Amino acid sequence: MRHRFPGRLLTAVSALIVVGASTASVSAADPQNGFKTKQPPMLAAGPDAPLGTEIKPIITVGDTIGGYRYEAIPDGISLLPSGKNEAHVFVNHETSTVPFPYPVGALNDFDNAQASRLVIRNGGAILDASMIIPSIAGYHRFCSSFLGTSATGFSRPILFNNEEGIDWVNETGTQWPATEGADNAREIGAVVASDVTAAGTPYKTIWGMGRLNHENSVGVPGYGKPVLLSGDDSFNQVAAQSQVYAYIADDADAVWADTGTLYAFVPDDAYASVNDYFDFAINSTTDISGHFIPVPKAIATGKDAAGNDVTSADFFEDDGVTPFPPPPSNGTWQRGPGVTSGPGIDGPQWVLEHWGDMHNVFQFLRIEDIATDKRPGMSNVIYLADSGRGLREDQAFAPQAFRSTNGRIWKMVLDPSNPTTVRSLTVLIEGDDNPVKTVGEIHQPDNLETTPNGLYVTEDPGSAQQFDATQQVSDAARATTARLWQYKFSGTGTDGTLGVVAKVDQSADEGPTDVDSAAAPGRWGEWESTGIVDVSSIFGPGKFLINVQAHTLFVEQQVVTSWTNKREGGQLLLITIPGG
């Protein structure tokens, strides 16, 4: 869920739009047969793909349909059936005109975050395409997405997009740089809801769903009302600072009005000392229970009475006397673009983080995506992708008990009648029992999807998991691009089997569509697989939509004074996995 180029300067002027119509829909050039990309697939069958696995590319970054263009860094995917063998498919674009990562450098995205609506027919033909959230809305780095429906307690479909970021931006005028705490500024890290069946597709920020590096907000079926779990995709590389939250509301209207309550997951008293990633030893059978505690509304929203974003100076500890401390200056909290010393970024995210520390909220490392078990009677079983740190063998940060090399998949079991009670938290798939570049381990798990038959995991390999041209030859036994894993459920519902059913194909890098003036091929692993979603109920058994983010392939670039705007490559594909 991250692109790995140096930070860059903002050139676009954009304003925050709370509710409003998006760009107009345009019809496909061939309404009878629809649109299909002419570019080859950026995904190939993996070594464990079952017989009959098929991969079809649908649309590639830079492809146009009328006035619509498939934009860069495609990510989360959600869908809404719209007729026989047809669906409205919503795709996020993880772009931002704010520098990321750090330090500030000379490359930048053309646009802020956007969300596409594609009308896709069985077989992958696109009949219609539009942007429902445009760049001018002023959101940043949309990651995974989720569509709330009647199955998860929504009376009408509501789409949730999530900002994965921590920087301050201006709400009007040039967005970056911005001043912490200024009246015209806000901190990134919010959830955006879209009423996808309403005229004009209105969208708005749901501040009460928490101010953090949101990866996804996923509805849990079975409670008769919206129960949305969300994870903190923390950027910090030193401390465990990622939490899991639940936003619970009475109905879809209550979510839209932001009258729900945010809760944070904490261990039960009997397990109070087991409160972070490293308290679960490698390959341990540790199993803790816990519960969700309510987050004060002002801390959840990160807003004061005047509607401005808060900082640590606005709050006191539980004693009502001691002020909240400012962010630490020792590197255990993220600093701003290009800042290498001094205090970290103050604002709603730090306030929520410190409140969590005060109340023993469990600290994961980097929660990416969340998925619920789709087997009958098991919707209270939750899977959490923790990307971990991808540390090399020579890297470690005290006082961690061990290195986080490949990440983990956690399993959380909620009480079927009370979503604030956690019966169990365990490690389902352990990645840290081997070093980085172990080919049989998951490399930084990212997006998740489930079917009644298994769990699917995409990869976003960190820099320690990547292979340059020389290593691809010298270390051929381990060299691999990002993959799609299948964790096949066993008949007993306990242990499963892991296999690679697809791999990213980076052969288009430096090919005819790559206009990168640097002309340097990317390392295997710099592209990521992402955004997988099961579409079997509409397009047929074993079918999934999945995105590839081709971070080192530029389909467009523009030199602007001392920096370069770039449009990264990527592709939406339809993959058929028999028995999936």
Secondary structure as the mmCIF struct_conf table of DSSP 4:
data_model
#
loop_
_struct_conf.conf_type_id
_struct_conf.id
_struct_conf.beg_label_comp_id
_struct_conf.beg_label_asym_id
_struct_conf.beg_label_seq_id
_struct_conf.end_label_comp_id
_struct_conf.end_label_asym_id
_struct_conf.end_label_seq_id
BEND BEND1 PHE A 5 PHE A 5
HELX_LH_PP_P HELX_LH_PP_P1 PRO A 6 PRO A 6
STRN STRN1 GLY A 7 GLY A 7
STRN STRN2 VAL A 13 VAL A 13
BEND BEND2 VAL A 18 VAL A 19
BEND BEND3 THR A 23 THR A 23
HELX_LH_PP_P HELX_LH_PP_P2 ALA A 24 SER A 25
STRN STRN3 VAL A 26 SER A 27
BEND BEND4 ALA A 29 ALA A 29
TURN_TY1_P TURN_TY1_P1 PRO A 31 ASN A 33
STRN STRN4 PHE A 35 PHE A 35
BEND BEND5 GLN A 39 GLN A 39
HELX_LH_PP_P HELX_LH_PP_P3 PRO A 40 PRO A 41
BEND BEND6 MET A 42 MET A 42
STRN STRN5 LEU A 43 ALA A 45
TURN_TY1_P TURN_TY1_P2 PRO A 47 ASP A 48
HELX_LH_PP_P HELX_LH_PP_P4 ALA A 49 PRO A 50
TURN_TY1_P TURN_TY1_P3 LEU A 51 GLY A 52
STRN STRN6 GLU A 54 THR A 60
TURN_TY1_P TURN_TY1_P4 VAL A 61 GLY A 62
STRN STRN7 THR A 64 ILE A 65
TURN_TY1_P TURN_TY1_P5 GLY A 66 GLY A 67
STRN STRN8 TYR A 68 ARG A 69
BEND BEND7 ALA A 72 ILE A 73
STRN STRN9 PRO A 74 GLY A 83
TURN_TY1_P TURN_TY1_P6 LYS A 84 ASN A 85
STRN STRN10 GLU A 86 HIS A 93
BEND BEND8 THR A 97 VAL A 98
BEND BEND9 PRO A 101 PRO A 103
STRN STRN11 VAL A 104 VAL A 104
BEND BEND10 ALA A 106 ALA A 106
STRN STRN12 LEU A 107 ASP A 109
BEND BEND11 PHE A 110 ASP A 111
STRN STRN13 GLN A 114 ARG A 121
TURN_TY1_P TURN_TY1_P7 ASN A 122 GLY A 123
BEND BEND12 GLY A 124 GLY A 124
STRN STRN14 ILE A 126 ILE A 133
HELX_RH_3T_P HELX_RH_3T_P1 SER A 135 ALA A 137
STRN STRN15 PHE A 142 GLY A 148
HELX_RH_3T_P HELX_RH_3T_P2 SER A 150 THR A 152
TURN_TY1_P TURN_TY1_P8 GLY A 153 GLY A 153
BEND BEND13 SER A 155 ARG A 156
STRN STRN16 ILE A 158 GLU A 163
STRN STRN17 TRP A 168 ASN A 170
BEND BEND14 GLU A 171 GLY A 173
STRN STRN18 THR A 174 THR A 174
BEND BEND15 TRP A 176 PRO A 177
TURN_TY1_P TURN_TY1_P9 GLU A 180 GLY A 181
TURN_TY1_P TURN_TY1_P10 ASP A 183 ASN A 184
STRN STRN19 ALA A 185 GLU A 187
BEND BEND16 ILE A 188 ILE A 188
STRN STRN20 VAL A 191 ASP A 195
TURN_TY1_P TURN_TY1_P11 VAL A 196 THR A 197
BEND BEND17 ALA A 198 ALA A 198
TURN_TY1_P TURN_TY1_P12 ALA A 199 GLY A 200
STRN STRN21 TYR A 203 THR A 205
HELX_RH_3T_P HELX_RH_3T_P3 TRP A 207 MET A 209
BEND BEND18 ARG A 211 LEU A 212
STRN STRN22 HIS A 214 GLY A 219
TURN_TY1_P TURN_TY1_P13 PRO A 221 GLY A 222
BEND BEND19 TYR A 223 LYS A 225
STRN STRN23 VAL A 227 ASP A 232
BEND BEND20 GLN A 237 ALA A 239
STRN STRN24 SER A 242 SER A 242
STRN STRN25 VAL A 244 ILE A 248
BEND BEND21 ASP A 250 ASP A 251
HELX_RH_AL_P HELX_RH_AL_P1 ALA A 252 TRP A 256
TURN_TY1_P TURN_TY1_P14 ALA A 257 ASP A 258
BEND BEND22 GLY A 260 GLY A 260
STRN STRN26 THR A 261 PRO A 267
HELX_RH_3T_P HELX_RH_3T_P4 ASP A 269 TYR A 271
TURN_TY1_P TURN_TY1_P15 ALA A 272 SER A 273
STRN STRN27 ASP A 276 ASP A 276
HELX_RH_3T_P HELX_RH_3T_P5 TYR A 277 ASP A 279
BEND BEND23 PHE A 280 PHE A 280
TURN_TY1_P TURN_TY1_P16 ILE A 282 ASN A 283
STRN STRN28 ILE A 288 PRO A 294
HELX_LH_PP_P HELX_LH_PP_P5 VAL A 295 PRO A 296
HELX_RH_AL_P HELX_RH_AL_P2 LYS A 297 THR A 301
TURN_TY1_P TURN_TY1_P17 GLY A 302 GLY A 302
STRN STRN29 LYS A 303 LYS A 303
TURN_TY1_P TURN_TY1_P18 ALA A 305 ALA A 306
BEND BEND24 GLY A 307 GLY A 307
HELX_LH_PP_P HELX_LH_PP_P6 ASN A 308 ASN A 308
STRN STRN30 ASP A 309 ASP A 309
HELX_LH_PP_P HELX_LH_PP_P7 VAL A 310 VAL A 310
HELX_RH_3T_P HELX_RH_3T_P6 SER A 312 ASP A 314
STRN STRN31 PHE A 316 PHE A 316
TURN_TY1_P TURN_TY1_P19 ASP A 318 ASP A 319
BEND BEND25 GLY A 320 THR A 322
STRN STRN32 PRO A 323 PRO A 323
HELX_LH_PP_P HELX_LH_PP_P8 PHE A 324 PRO A 328
BEND BEND26 SER A 329 TRP A 333
TURN_TY1_P TURN_TY1_P20 PRO A 337 GLY A 338
BEND BEND27 SER A 341 GLY A 342
BEND BEND28 GLY A 347 GLY A 347
HELX_RH_AL_P HELX_RH_AL_P3 PRO A 348 MET A 358
TURN_TY1_P TURN_TY1_P21 HIS A 359 ASN A 360
STRN STRN33 GLN A 363 PHE A 364
BEND BEND29 LEU A 365 LEU A 365
STRN STRN34 ILE A 367 THR A 372
BEND BEND30 ARG A 375 ARG A 375
TURN_TY1_P TURN_TY1_P22 PRO A 376 GLY A 377
TURN_TY1_P TURN_TY1_P23 SER A 379 ASN A 380
STRN STRN35 VAL A 381 ASP A 386
TURN_TY1_P TURN_TY1_P24 GLU A 393 ASP A 394
TURN_TY1_P TURN_TY1_P25 ALA A 398 PRO A 399
BEND BEND31 ALA A 401 PHE A 402
BEND BEND32 ASN A 406 ASN A 406
STRN STRN36 ARG A 408 ASP A 415
TURN_TY1_P TURN_TY1_P26 PRO A 416 SER A 417
STRN STRN37 ASN A 418 GLU A 430
TURN_TY1_P TURN_TY1_P27 ASP A 432 ASP A 433
BEND BEND33 ASN A 434 ASN A 434
TURN_TY1_P TURN_TY1_P28 VAL A 436 LYS A 437
TURN_TY1_P TURN_TY1_P29 VAL A 439 GLY A 440
BEND BEND34 GLU A 441 GLU A 441
BEND BEND35 HIS A 443 GLN A 444
STRN STRN38 PRO A 445 THR A 451
TURN_TY1_P TURN_TY1_P30 PRO A 452 ASN A 453
STRN STRN39 GLY A 454 GLU A 459
HELX_RH_3T_P HELX_RH_3T_P7 SER A 463 GLN A 465
STRN STRN40 PHE A 467 PHE A 467
HELX_RH_AL_P HELX_RH_AL_P4 ALA A 469 SER A 474
TURN_TY1_P TURN_TY1_P31 ASP A 475 ARG A 478
STRN STRN41 ARG A 483 LYS A 488
HELX_LH_PP_P HELX_LH_PP_P9 PHE A 489 SER A 490
TURN_TY1_P TURN_TY1_P32 GLY A 491 THR A 492
BEND BEND36 GLY A 493 THR A 494
STRN STRN42 THR A 497 VAL A 504
TURN_TY1_P TURN_TY1_P33 SER A 507 GLU A 510
BEND BEND37 GLY A 511 GLY A 511
TURN_TY1_P TURN_TY1_P34 PRO A 512 THR A 513
TURN_TY1_P TURN_TY1_P35 SER A 517 ALA A 518
HELX_LH_PP_P HELX_LH_PP_P10 PRO A 521 ARG A 523
STRN STRN43 TRP A 524 TRP A 524
TURN_TY1_P TURN_TY1_P36 GLY A 525 GLY A 525
BEND BEND38 GLU A 526 TRP A 527
STRN STRN44 GLU A 528 ASP A 534
HELX_RH_AL_P HELX_RH_AL_P5 SER A 536 PHE A 539
TURN_TY1_P TURN_TY1_P37 PRO A 541 GLY A 542
STRN STRN45 LYS A 543 VAL A 560
TURN_TY1_P TURN_TY1_P38 THR A 561 SER A 562
STRN STRN46 TRP A 563 THR A 576
TURN_TY1_P TURN_TY1_P39 PRO A 578 GLY A 579
#
